[in-house]
């Protein structure tokens, strides 16, 4: 029983550390740039797009499709970087555990 009590204390400690790490992720950002700097997307660690920068050079009324593709590519790259950031920050809590769906 003593081991069970220690294990419960460790789990509670780990839960608190995970909650703190999740809060810290919200403050972190990643930036993805595509098209040689034409479009930049900034995303937070909780997968929120916080900024999009579009160069005037890419704004062509005759080629809206290219602009849309660049925005889409930059957004997907930023979200991919967030996934890597989350894995890096939260993965330390699940290392060695085979928990499907956990970070």
Phi and psi restraints in degrees (value plus and minus 20) as a CYANA .aco file:
   2 UNK   PHI     -81.3   -41.3
   2 UNK   PSI     -60.7   -20.7
   3 UNK   PHI     -82.3   -42.3
   3 UNK   PSI     -57.0   -17.0
   4 UNK   PHI     -85.3   -45.3
   4 UNK   PSI     -60.1   -20.1
   5 UNK   PHI     -84.7   -44.7
   5 UNK   PSI     -62.0   -22.0
   6 UNK   PHI     -84.2   -44.2
   6 UNK   PSI     -61.3   -21.3
   7 UNK   PHI     -83.8   -43.8
   7 UNK   PSI     -60.4   -20.4
   8 UNK   PHI     -84.2   -44.2
   8 UNK   PSI     -60.9   -20.9
   9 UNK   PHI     -83.0   -43.0
   9 UNK   PSI     -61.4   -21.4
  10 UNK   PHI     -85.0   -45.0
  10 UNK   PSI     -60.3   -20.3
  11 UNK   PHI     -84.2   -44.2
  11 UNK   PSI     -62.6   -22.6
  12 UNK   PHI     -83.3   -43.3
  12 UNK   PSI     -60.1   -20.1
  13 UNK   PHI     -84.0   -44.0
  13 UNK   PSI     -64.0   -24.0
  14 UNK   PHI     -84.3   -44.3
  14 UNK   PSI     -58.7   -18.7
  15 UNK   PHI     -80.7   -40.7
  15 UNK   PSI     -62.8   -22.8
  16 UNK   PHI     -84.2   -44.2
  16 UNK   PSI     -61.6   -21.6
  17 UNK   PHI     -85.3   -45.3
  17 UNK   PSI     -59.9   -19.9
  18 UNK   PHI     -85.1   -45.1
  18 UNK   PSI     -62.3   -22.3
  19 UNK   PHI     -82.9   -42.9
  19 UNK   PSI     -60.3   -20.3
  20 UNK   PHI     -85.0   -45.0
  20 UNK   PSI     -63.0   -23.0
  21 UNK   PHI     -83.7   -43.7
  21 UNK   PSI     -58.5   -18.5
  22 UNK   PHI     -84.4   -44.4
  22 UNK   PSI     -60.0   -20.0
  23 UNK   PHI     -85.3   -45.3
  23 UNK   PSI     -60.1   -20.1
  24 UNK   PHI     -85.7   -45.7
  24 UNK   PSI     -53.5   -13.5
  25 UNK   PHI     -80.2   -40.2
  25 UNK   PSI     -54.2   -14.2
  26 UNK   PHI     -81.5   -41.5
  26 UNK   PSI     -47.1    -7.1
  27 UNK   PHI    -106.7   -66.7
  27 UNK   PSI     -37.0     3.0
  28 UNK   PHI    -105.9   -65.9
  28 UNK   PSI     131.7   171.7
  29 UNK   PHI    -153.4  -113.4
  29 UNK   PSI     137.0   177.0
  30 UNK   PHI    -145.9  -105.9
  30 UNK   PSI     136.4   176.4
  31 UNK   PHI    -152.7  -112.7
  31 UNK   PSI     110.4   150.4
  32 UNK   PHI    -140.9  -100.9
  32 UNK   PSI     111.2   151.2
  33 UNK   PHI    -142.9  -102.9
  33 UNK   PSI     114.5   154.5
  34 UNK   PHI    -150.4  -110.4
  34 UNK   PSI     147.7   187.7
  35 UNK   PHI      45.2    85.2
  35 UNK   PSI      15.2    55.2
  36 UNK   PHI      43.0    83.0
  36 UNK   PSI      13.0    53.0
  37 UNK   PHI      75.6   115.6
  37 UNK   PSI     -14.6    25.4
  38 UNK   PHI     -89.2   -49.2
  38 UNK   PSI     -57.9   -17.9
  39 UNK   PHI    -154.7  -114.7
  39 UNK   PSI     112.3   152.3
  40 UNK   PHI    -148.2  -108.2
  40 UNK   PSI     113.6   153.6
  41 UNK   PHI    -141.9  -101.9
  41 UNK   PSI     113.2   153.2
  42 UNK   PHI    -133.2   -93.2
  42 UNK   PSI     109.1   149.1
  43 UNK   PHI    -145.8  -105.8
  43 UNK   PSI     128.6   168.6
  44 UNK   PHI    -108.0   -68.0
  44 UNK   PSI     147.0   187.0
  45 UNK   PHI     -85.3   -45.3
  45 UNK   PSI     -32.1     7.9
  46 UNK   PHI    -124.4   -84.4
  46 UNK   PSI       6.6    46.6
  47 UNK   PHI      42.9    82.9
  47 UNK   PSI      20.9    60.9
  48 UNK   PHI    -131.7   -91.7
  48 UNK   PSI     112.4   152.4
  49 UNK   PHI     -97.4   -57.4
  49 UNK   PSI     100.4   140.4
  50 UNK   PHI    -126.9   -86.9
  50 UNK   PSI     -36.0     4.0
  51 UNK   PHI    -182.9  -142.9
  51 UNK   PSI     125.4   165.4
  52 UNK   PHI    -154.6  -114.6
  52 UNK   PSI     107.6   147.6
  53 UNK   PHI    -136.7   -96.7
  53 UNK   PSI     109.8   149.8
  54 UNK   PHI    -144.8  -104.8
  54 UNK   PSI     104.0   144.0
  55 UNK   PHI     -88.7   -48.7
  55 UNK   PSI     121.4   161.4
  56 UNK   PHI     -79.0   -39.0
  56 UNK   PSI     -49.2    -9.2
  57 UNK   PHI     -83.3   -43.3
  57 UNK   PSI     -45.1    -5.1
  58 UNK   PHI    -111.7   -71.7
  58 UNK   PSI     -29.1    10.9
  59 UNK   PHI    -103.1   -63.1
  59 UNK   PSI      79.9   119.9
  60 UNK   PHI    -147.6  -107.6
  60 UNK   PSI      89.3   129.3
  61 UNK   PHI     -76.7   -36.7
  61 UNK   PSI     -41.4    -1.4
  62 UNK   PHI    -104.0   -64.0
  62 UNK   PSI     -32.4     7.6
  63 UNK   PHI    -158.0  -118.0
  63 UNK   PSI      40.2    80.2
  64 UNK   PHI     -83.7   -43.7
  64 UNK   PSI     -53.0   -13.0
  65 UNK   PHI     -77.3   -37.3
  65 UNK   PSI     -61.3   -21.3
  66 UNK   PHI     -83.2   -43.2
  66 UNK   PSI     -64.0   -24.0
  67 UNK   PHI     -82.1   -42.1
  67 UNK   PSI     -63.9   -23.9
  68 UNK   PHI     -81.7   -41.7
  68 UNK   PSI     -62.5   -22.5
  69 UNK   PHI     -83.3   -43.3
  69 UNK   PSI     -60.2   -20.2
  70 UNK   PHI     -86.1   -46.1
  70 UNK   PSI     -62.7   -22.7
  71 UNK   PHI     -83.7   -43.7
  71 UNK   PSI     -63.3   -23.3
  72 UNK   PHI     -82.5   -42.5
  72 UNK   PSI     -66.0   -26.0
  73 UNK   PHI     -82.5   -42.5
  73 UNK   PSI     -64.1   -24.1
  74 UNK   PHI     -85.6   -45.6
  74 UNK   PSI     -59.7   -19.7
  75 UNK   PHI     -84.6   -44.6
  75 UNK   PSI     -66.6   -26.6
  76 UNK   PHI     -83.1   -43.1
  76 UNK   PSI     -59.5   -19.5
  77 UNK   PHI     -85.6   -45.6
  77 UNK   PSI     -61.6   -21.6
  78 UNK   PHI     -82.6   -42.6
  78 UNK   PSI     -63.5   -23.5
  79 UNK   PHI     -87.2   -47.2
  79 UNK   PSI     -54.2   -14.2
  80 UNK   PHI     -84.1   -44.1
  80 UNK   PSI     -60.4   -20.4
  81 UNK   PHI     -85.8   -45.8
  81 UNK   PSI     -55.5   -15.5
  82 UNK   PHI     -83.5   -43.5
  82 UNK   PSI     -63.2   -23.2
  83 UNK   PHI     -77.1   -37.1
  83 UNK   PSI     -62.7   -22.7
  84 UNK   PHI     -84.6   -44.6
  84 UNK   PSI     -60.4   -20.4
  85 UNK   PHI     -83.4   -43.4
  85 UNK   PSI     -64.6   -24.6
  86 UNK   PHI     -83.0   -43.0
  86 UNK   PSI     -64.9   -24.9
  87 UNK   PHI     -80.7   -40.7
  87 UNK   PSI     -61.1   -21.1
  88 UNK   PHI     -84.8   -44.8
  88 UNK   PSI     -66.1   -26.1
  89 UNK   PHI     -98.5   -58.5
  89 UNK   PSI     -60.0   -20.0
  90 UNK   PHI    -115.5   -75.5
  90 UNK   PSI     -41.2    -1.2
  91 UNK   PHI     -80.8   -40.8
  91 UNK   PSI     -46.0    -6.0
  92 UNK   PHI     -84.2   -44.2
  92 UNK   PSI     -42.0    -2.0
  93 UNK   PHI    -102.4   -62.4
  93 UNK   PSI     -41.9    -1.9
  94 UNK   PHI    -132.5   -92.5
  94 UNK   PSI     -16.1    23.9
  95 UNK   PHI     -76.0   -36.0
  95 UNK   PSI     111.8   151.8
  96 UNK   PHI      64.2   104.2
  96 UNK   PSI     -31.1     8.9
  97 UNK   PHI    -123.4   -83.4
  97 UNK   PSI     116.5   156.5
  98 UNK   PHI    -116.0   -76.0
  98 UNK   PSI      63.6   103.6
  99 UNK   PHI    -135.9   -95.9
  99 UNK   PSI      77.0   117.0
 100 UNK   PHI     -79.5   -39.5
 100 UNK   PSI     117.6   157.6
 101 UNK   PHI      64.3   104.3
 101 UNK   PSI     -21.7    18.3
 102 UNK   PHI    -114.0   -74.0
 102 UNK   PSI      92.8   132.8
